[in-house]
């Protein structure tokens, strides 16, 4: 590791005599401006949208379309979209198992993809949601006696 570091130092000292610092600054500035110019185009990509529904946190893969600046801003932000359960369409799946002397109800809610797509689209108005991937079921347990 030390040999590698010494080799890099030697390369940097040699490069200093051939490359001016102003060239490096202008090269970095031109790359930054080029990147900013490319962010104005529209892009379609797959992003993991972070959600919080009924107290449960998960990510859903979505195919999204939007300006590069908006997509870049969403990728940088770490906020979760809080979606109330009453805004979504879902089917209730109930599983009853016998645990000891009392039955145990396991209730899972299967969210309809189109309703989730609409709910996400309302909250991310600058990004167009093209499709929603696999949505995990929301689980709620009720103990009946």
TILUM-208905 format. One record per atom (N, C-alpha, C, O): residue number from 1; residue in one letter; z, y, x. Coordinates in steps of 0.1 Angstrom, whole numbers. Example, Ala and Ser with C-alpha at 12.3 -4.5 7.8 and 13.67 -1.06 7.14 Angstrom:
REM TILUM-208905
    k  r      z      y      x
    1  A     78    -57    132
    1  A     78    -45    123
    1  A     78    -33    132
    1  A     85    -33    142
    2  S     71    -22    128
    2  S     71    -11    137
    2  S     79      0    129
    2  S     80     11    134
//
This chain:
REM TILUM-208905
    k  r      z      y      x
    1  X      0    -12      8
    1  X      0      0      0
    1  X      0     13      9
    1  X     -7     22      6
    2  X      8     12     19
    2  X      9     24     28
    2  X     -5     26     35
    2  X     -9     37     37
    3  X    -12     15     39
    3  X    -25     16     45
    3  X    -35     23     35
    3  X    -43     31     40
    4  X    -34     19     23
    4  X    -43     25     13
    4  X    -40     40     11
    4  X    -50     48     11
    5  X    -28     44     11
    5  X    -24     58     10
    5  X    -29     66     22
    5  X    -34     77     20
    6  X    -27     60     34
    6  X    -32     67     46
    6  X    -47     68     46
    6  X    -53     78     50
    7  X    -54     58     41
    7  X    -69     59     40
    7  X    -73     70     30
    7  X    -83     77     33
    8  X    -66     71     19
    8  X    -69     82      9
    8  X    -67     95     15
    8  X    -75    105     13
    9  X    -56     97     23
    9  X    -53    109     29
    9  X    -64    113     39
    9  X    -68    125     40
   10  X    -69    103     47
   10  X    -80    106     56
   10  X    -92    111     49
   10  X    -99    120     53
   11  X    -95    104     38
   11  X   -107    108     30
   11  X   -106    122     25
   11  X   -116    130     25
   12  X    -94    126     20
   12  X    -92    139     15
   12  X    -93    150     26
   12  X    -99    160     23
   13  X    -88    147     38
   13  X    -90    157     49
   13  X   -104    158     53
   13  X   -109    169     56
   14  X   -112    147     53
   14  X   -126    148     56
   14  X   -134    155     45
   14  X   -142    164     48
   15  X   -130    153     32
   15  X   -137    159     21
   15  X   -134    174     21
   15  X   -143    182     17
   16  X   -122    178     25
   16  X   -119    193     25
   16  X   -129    201     34
   16  X   -132    212     32
   17  X   -133    194     45
   17  X   -142    201     54
   17  X   -156    202     48
   17  X   -164    211     53
   18  X   -160    194     39
   18  X   -173    194     33
   18  X   -174    200     19
   18  X   -185    205     16
   19  X   -164    199     12
   19  X   -164    204     -2
   19  X   -155    216     -3
   19  X   -143    215      0
   20  X   -160    227     -9
   20  X   -152    239    -10
   20  X   -143    237    -23
   20  X   -147    231    -32
   21  X   -131    243    -22
   21  X   -123    243    -34
   21  X   -129    250    -46
   21  X   -126    246    -58
   22  X   -137    260    -44
   22  X   -144    267    -55
   22  X   -154    257    -62
   22  X   -155    258    -75
   23  X   -160    249    -55
   23  X   -169    239    -61
   23  X   -161    229    -70
   23  X   -166    226    -81
   24  X   -150    225    -66
   24  X   -141    216    -74
   24  X   -137    223    -86
   24  X   -137    217    -97
   25  X   -133    235    -85
   25  X   -128    243    -97
   25  X   -140    245   -107
   25  X   -138    243   -119
   26  X   -151    249   -102
   26  X   -163    250   -111
   26  X   -167    237   -117
   26  X   -172    237   -129
   27  X   -167    227   -109
   27  X   -170    213   -115
   27  X   -161    209   -126
   27  X   -166    204   -136
   28  X   -148    211   -125
   28  X   -138    208   -135
   28  X   -141    217   -147
   28  X   -140    212   -159
   29  X   -143    230   -145
   29  X   -146    239   -156
   29  X   -159    235   -164
   29  X   -159    235   -176
   30  X   -169    231   -157
   30  X   -182    227   -163
   30  X   -180    214   -171
   30  X   -185    213   -182
   31  X   -172    205   -166
   31  X   -169    193   -173
   31  X   -161    195   -186
   31  X   -164    190   -196
   32  X   -151    204   -185
   32  X   -143    208   -197
   32  X   -152    214   -207
   32  X   -150    211   -219
   33  X   -160    224   -203
   33  X   -169    230   -213
   33  X   -179    221   -219
   33  X   -182    221   -231
   34  X   -184    211   -212
   34  X   -193    201   -217
   34  X   -186    193   -227
   34  X   -192    189   -238
   35  X   -174    189   -224
   35  X   -166    180   -233
   35  X   -163    188   -246
   35  X   -164    182   -257
   36  X   -160    200   -245
   36  X   -157    208   -257
   36  X   -170    209   -266
   36  X   -169    209   -278
   37  X   -181    211   -259
   37  X   -194    212   -267
   37  X   -197    199   -274
   37  X   -203    199   -285
   38  X   -194    188   -268
   38  X   -197    175   -274
   38  X   -188    172   -286
   38  X   -191    164   -295
   39  X   -176    178   -286
   39  X   -167    176   -297
   39  X   -171    183   -310
   39  X   -166    180   -321
   40  X   -181    191   -310
   40  X   -187    198   -322
   40  X   -196    188   -330
   40  X   -199    192   -341
   41  X   -200    177   -324
   41  X   -209    168   -331
   41  X   -201    159   -341
   41  X   -189    158   -340
   42  X   -208    153   -351
   42  X   -201    144   -360
   42  X   -202    130   -354
   42  X   -212    126   -348
   43  X   -191    123   -356
   43  X   -189    109   -350
   43  X   -184    100   -361
   43  X   -177    105   -370
   44  X   -187     88   -360
   44  X   -182     77   -369
   44  X   -175     67   -360
   44  X   -181     62   -350
   45  X   -162     64   -362
   45  X   -155     55   -354
   45  X   -144     48   -362
   45  X   -142     51   -374
   46  X   -137     39   -356
   46  X   -126     32   -363
   46  X   -113     37   -357
   46  X   -111     37   -345
   47  X   -104     41   -366
   47  X    -91     46   -362
   47  X    -81     38   -369
   47  X    -83     34   -381
   48  X    -69     37   -363
   48  X    -58     31   -370
   48  X    -50     43   -376
   48  X    -44     51   -370
   49  X    -50     43   -390
   49  X    -43     53   -397
   49  X    -28     49   -399
   49  X    -26     38   -405
   50  X    -19     57   -395
   50  X     -5     53   -396
   50  X      1     57   -410
   50  X     -1     69   -414
   51  X      7     48   -417
   51  X     11     51   -431
   51  X     26     47   -432
   51  X     32     39   -425
   52  X     32     54   -442
   52  X     45     50   -447
   52  X     45     50   -462
   52  X     44     60   -469
   53  X     46     37   -467
   53  X     45     35   -482
   53  X     58     27   -485
   53  X     61     17   -480
   54  X     65     33   -495
   54  X     77     27   -500
   54  X     87     23   -489
   54  X     93     12   -489
   55  X     88     32   -479
   55  X     98     30   -468
   55  X     93     21   -457
   55  X    100     19   -447
   56  X     82     14   -459
   56  X     76      5   -449
   56  X     65     12   -441
   56  X     57     19   -446
   57  X     66     10   -428
   57  X     56     17   -419
   57  X     47      6   -413
   57  X     51     -4   -409
   58  X     34     10   -414
   58  X     24      1   -408
   58  X     11      9   -406
   58  X     10     21   -410
   59  X      2      3   -399
   59  X    -11     10   -396
   59  X    -22      2   -402
   59  X    -22    -10   -403
   60  X    -32      9   -407
   60  X    -44      3   -414
   60  X    -56      8   -406
   60  X    -58     20   -404
   61  X    -65     -2   -402
   61  X    -77      2   -395
   61  X    -87      8   -406
   61  X    -89      2   -416
   62  X    -92     20   -403
   62  X   -102     26   -412
   62  X   -114     31   -404
   62  X   -113     35   -392
   63  X   -126     30   -410
   63  X   -138     36   -404
   63  X   -138     50   -409
   63  X   -139     52   -422
   64  X   -138     60   -400
   64  X   -138     74   -404
   64  X   -150     81   -398
   64  X   -156     77   -388
   65  X   -153     92   -404
   65  X   -164    101   -400
   65  X   -159    115   -400
   65  X   -152    119   -409
   66  X   -162    123   -389
   66  X   -158    137   -389
   66  X   -163    143   -376
   66  X   -168    137   -367
   67  X   -160    156   -375
   67  X   -162    163   -363
   67  X   -153    158   -352
   67  X   -142    153   -354
   68  X   -159    158   -340
   68  X   -151    153   -328
   68  X   -138    160   -326
   68  X   -128    154   -323
   69  X   -137    173   -329
   69  X   -125    180   -328
   69  X   -114    176   -337
   69  X   -103    174   -334
   70  X   -118    173   -350
   70  X   -109    168   -360
   70  X   -104    154   -357
   70  X    -92    151   -358
   71  X   -113    145   -352
   71  X   -110    131   -348
   71  X   -100    132   -336
   71  X    -90    124   -336
   72  X   -104    140   -327
   72  X    -95    141   -315
   72  X    -81    146   -318
   72  X    -71    141   -313
   73  X    -81    156   -327
   73  X    -68    161   -332
   73  X    -59    150   -339
   73  X    -47    150   -337
   74  X    -66    142   -347
   74  X    -58    131   -354
   74  X    -53    121   -344
   74  X    -42    116   -345
   75  X    -61    118   -334
   75  X    -57    108   -324
   75  X    -45    113   -316
   75  X    -36    105   -313
   76  X    -45    126   -313
   76  X    -34    131   -305
   76  X    -21    132   -314
   76  X    -10    129   -309
   77  X    -23    135   -327
   77  X    -11    137   -335
   77  X     -4    123   -337
   77  X    -11    113   -338
   78  X      9    123   -338
   78  X     16    110   -341
   78  X     22    109   -354
   78  X     31    101   -357
   79  X     18    118   -363
   79  X     24    118   -377
   79  X     19    107   -385
   79  X      8    102   -384
   80  X     28    102   -394
   80  X     25     92   -404
   80  X     22     99   -417
   80  X     28    109   -421
   81  X     13     93   -424
   81  X     10     98   -438
   81  X     20     91   -447
   81  X     21     79   -448
   82  X     27     99   -455
   82  X     37     94   -464
   82  X     30     94   -478
   82  X     27    104   -484
   83  X     28     82   -483
   83  X     21     80   -496
   83  X     30     74   -506
   83  X     35     63   -504
   84  X     33     81   -517
   84  X     42     75   -527
   84  X     35     63   -534
   84  X     23     63   -535
   85  X     43     53   -537
   85  X     37     41   -543
   85  X     31     43   -557
   85  X     22     36   -561
   86  X     36     54   -564
   86  X     30     56   -577
   86  X     16     62   -577
   86  X     10     63   -588
   87  X     11     66   -566
   87  X     -2     71   -564
   87  X    -12     60   -562
   87  X    -24     62   -563
   88  X     -7     48   -559
   88  X    -16     37   -556
   88  X    -17     27   -567
   88  X     -8     25   -575
   89  X    -29     20   -567
   89  X    -30      9   -576
   89  X    -27     -4   -568
   89  X    -32     -6   -557
   90  X    -20    -13   -574
   90  X    -16    -25   -567
   90  X    -13    -36   -577
   90  X    -11    -33   -589
   91  X    -14    -48   -573
   91  X    -10    -60   -581
   91  X      3    -65   -575
   91  X      5    -66   -563
   92  X     11    -70   -585
   92  X     24    -75   -581
   92  X     23    -90   -580
   92  X     19    -97   -590
   93  X     27    -96   -569
   93  X     27   -110   -567
   93  X     42   -114   -565
   93  X     49   -109   -557
   94  X     46   -123   -574
   94  X     60   -127   -574
   94  X     62   -142   -570
   94  X     54   -151   -575
   95  X     71   -145   -561
   95  X     73   -158   -557
   95  X     88   -161   -558
   95  X     97   -154   -553
   96  X     91   -172   -566
   96  X    105   -175   -569
   96  X    109   -188   -561
   96  X    102   -198   -563
   97  X    119   -187   -553
   97  X    124   -199   -546
   97  X    138   -201   -549
   97  X    146   -192   -552
   98  X    142   -214   -548
   98  X    156   -218   -551
   98  X    164   -218   -538
   98  X    161   -227   -529
   99  X    173   -209   -536
   99  X    181   -209   -524
   99  X    196   -212   -528
   99  X    202   -203   -534
  100  X    200   -224   -525
  100  X    214   -227   -529
  100  X    215   -228   -545
  100  X    207   -235   -551
  101  X    224   -221   -550
  101  X    226   -221   -565
  101  X    219   -210   -572
  101  X    218   -210   -584
  102  X    214   -200   -565
  102  X    208   -189   -571
  102  X    193   -188   -567
  102  X    190   -190   -556
  103  X    185   -184   -577
  103  X    170   -183   -573
  103  X    168   -170   -565
  103  X    175   -160   -567
  104  X    159   -170   -557
  104  X    155   -158   -548
  104  X    141   -153   -552
  104  X    132   -161   -550
  105  X    140   -141   -557
  105  X    127   -136   -560
  105  X    121   -128   -548
  105  X    128   -120   -541
  106  X    109   -131   -544
  106  X    102   -124   -534
  106  X     90   -117   -540
  106  X     81   -124   -545
  107  X     90   -104   -540
  107  X     80    -96   -547
  107  X     71    -90   -536
  107  X     77    -83   -527
  108  X     58    -92   -537
  108  X     49    -85   -527
  108  X     39    -77   -536
  108  X     35    -81   -546
  109  X     36    -65   -530
  109  X     27    -57   -537
  109  X     14    -56   -529
  109  X     14    -53   -517
  110  X      3    -60   -535
  110  X    -10    -60   -529
  110  X    -17    -47   -533
  110  X    -21    -46   -545
  111  X    -20    -38   -523
  111  X    -26    -25   -526
  111  X    -41    -27   -527
  111  X    -47    -33   -519
  112  X    -47    -20   -537
  112  X    -61    -20   -538
  112  X    -67    -11   -527
  112  X    -63      0   -526
  113  X    -77    -16   -520
  113  X    -83     -8   -509
  113  X    -89      6   -514
  113  X    -87     16   -507
  114  X    -95      6   -525
  114  X   -101     19   -530
  114  X    -91     29   -533
  114  X    -93     41   -530
  115  X    -79     25   -539
  115  X    -69     35   -542
  115  X    -63     40   -529
  115  X    -59     52   -528
  116  X    -61     31   -519
  116  X    -55     36   -506
  116  X    -65     45   -499
  116  X    -61     55   -493
  117  X    -78     42   -500
  117  X    -88     50   -494
  117  X    -88     64   -500
  117  X    -89     74   -493
  118  X    -87     65   -513
  118  X    -86     78   -520
  118  X    -74     86   -516
  118  X    -74     98   -514
  119  X    -62     79   -515
  119  X    -50     85   -512
  119  X    -50     91   -497
  119  X    -45    102   -495
  120  X    -56     83   -488
  120  X    -58     88   -474
  120  X    -67    100   -474
  120  X    -65    109   -466
  121  X    -78     99   -481
  121  X    -88    110   -481
  121  X    -83    123   -486
  121  X    -86    133   -481
  122  X    -73    123   -495
  122  X    -67    135   -500
  122  X    -59    141   -489
  122  X    -59    153   -488
  123  X    -52    133   -481
  123  X    -43    138   -471
  123  X    -50    142   -458
  123  X    -46    151   -451
  124  X    -62    136   -456
  124  X    -70    139   -444
  124  X    -83    145   -449
  124  X    -93    139   -448
  125  X    -82    157   -453
  125  X    -94    163   -460
  125  X   -105    167   -450
  125  X   -117    167   -454
  126  X   -102    169   -437
  126  X   -112    172   -427
  126  X   -119    160   -421
  126  X   -129    161   -414
  127  X   -114    148   -425
  127  X   -120    135   -420
  127  X   -124    127   -432
  127  X   -116    125   -441
  128  X   -136    122   -432
  128  X   -141    114   -443
  128  X   -138     99   -440
  128  X   -142     94   -430
  129  X   -131     93   -449
  129  X   -127     79   -448
  129  X   -138     71   -454
  129  X   -141     71   -466
  130  X   -146     63   -446
  130  X   -157     55   -450
  130  X   -152     42   -456
  130  X   -157     38   -467
  131  X   -143     35   -449
  131  X   -138     22   -455
  131  X   -124     20   -449
  131  X   -120     25   -439
  132  X   -117     11   -456
  132  X   -103      7   -452
  132  X   -103     -7   -449
  132  X   -109    -16   -456
  133  X    -97    -11   -438
  133  X    -96    -25   -433
  133  X    -85    -33   -441
  133  X    -82    -30   -452
  134  X    -80    -43   -434
  134  X    -70    -52   -440
  134  X    -57    -44   -442
  134  X    -52    -38   -433
  135  X    -52    -45   -454
  135  X    -40    -38   -458
  135  X    -29    -48   -459
  135  X    -30    -58   -467
  136  X    -18    -47   -451
  136  X     -7    -57   -453
  136  X      0    -55   -466
  136  X      1    -44   -471
  137  X      5    -66   -472
  137  X     12    -65   -484
  137  X     26    -59   -482
  137  X     32    -61   -471
  138  X     30    -51   -492
  138  X     44    -45   -491
  138  X     53    -55   -497
  138  X     51    -59   -508
  139  X     64    -57   -490
  139  X     74    -67   -495
  139  X     86    -60   -500
  139  X     91    -51   -494
  140  X     91    -65   -511
  140  X    104    -60   -517
  140  X    111    -72   -522
  140  X    105    -81   -528
  141  X    124    -74   -519
  141  X    131    -85   -523
  141  X    141    -81   -534
  141  X    148    -71   -533
  142  X    142    -89   -545
  142  X    151    -87   -555
  142  X    159   -100   -557
  142  X    153   -111   -558
  143  X    172    -99   -557
  143  X    181   -111   -559
  143  X    185   -111   -574
  143  X    191   -102   -578
  144  X    181   -121   -581
  144  X    186   -123   -594
  144  X    197   -133   -595
  144  X    197   -143   -588
  145  X    207   -130   -603
  145  X    218   -139   -604
  145  X    219   -146   -617
  145  X    228   -154   -619
//
